[in-house]
């Protein structure tokens, strides 16, 4: 087994879960020198039980009366796998991969429908308009970046539209409208980057299943009743802090699972009083864990890039930029845009690679992959604007520079909107075709 297909000692999420077995042949990540970002788990019977749906279980409970037949009974599934992905873990998501083919006599899973259907997607879009879980840091990250992208689109109209149609320009549009909106947009991006870093620091280190497995009797087609295992979402099984509705710095509902557990790296995943949210990691945590996490490295890169980019937002304010020489403007306005935009490109690339099982294999079926790609494109637009800036005295160059901000802002907007949708779909269900084929989008 290659090194990138193994969890390093003490870093196997869900390794102590009584009903899950890690499929070590399905542990992967884009880089061998970093922690894996993908893993699959198969449900295992609880102690003293047999596999779901076997006749042995039926003999154990002959006295249990069968429930009345359901008018539209849910379809059984041949197999169910739990997907652990580092990005999903940060976002408080619990993914399932379900084989909806006809079950064998030994299987009896009743699984939820896939979340990839048209109806499920429409429900997800409506959820965006109807739910505002302000206690969920992942939702706050998505909404903050969406708001920042809207502000940058407005900024792009201020600075680009007068070049397209000079008749629409009004007094102070470029200097005041463009300068102030750029400062606000850069500030919102900085706030979103801080939240993004907090999200990465507080990812559940032991993993979280988030699905309940309940065995009950169901009417069989050919003979009597048959015990089956129903798989359904359960917040009581969730250890992520995203489920805490009282404040932003709480823990998941199931405090019984939040017992202190020392990992081999020497720190505790949660304290004895049930508080696991942290504002800053210790040096030991950084050295032994976070610097090996691709998602944390991407979040840190985004934060550093947004901080440098904010310098350009500040120096672009009216009263500052219009009192600087060209040389000073290049140094404190255009250079921070180039460096910050380059950081956005790198961050988007890292977020994209995190969702891939191999660095060379695109993950078209994962929402997070598309989010990373659009942020990568947005970073290119912002970097191109900064790179063309020193030569913007030429009308053609100025047009292309402001246009790059325009389409770059829209790319960030698309990625942030998808991230908003992702933050509210906590229980994605994927359809399994076969082990060699790709799975449908989440």
ABEGO torsion letter per residue (X at the ends): XBAAABBBBGABBGAABAABBBBAAABBBABAABBBABBBBBBBBBBGBBBBGBAAAAAABAABBBBBBBABBBBBBABBBBBBBAAAAAAGBBBBBBBABBBBAABABBBBBBAABAAAAAAAAAAAAABBBAABAAAAAAAAAAAAAAAAAAAAAAAAAAAABAAABBBGAAAAAAAAAAAAAAAAAAAAAAAAAAAAAABBAAEBAGBBBBBBBBBBAABEBBBBBBBBBBAAABABAAABAABAABBBABAAAABBBBBAAGBBABBAAGBABBABBBAAAAAAAAAABAAAAAAAAAAAAAAAAAAAAAAABBGAAAABBAAAAAAAAAAAAAAAAAAAAAAAAAAAAAABABAABBBAABAAAAAAAAAAAAAAAAAAAAAAAAAAABAAAAAAAAAAAAAAAAAAAAAAAAAAAAAABABBBBBBABAABBBBBX
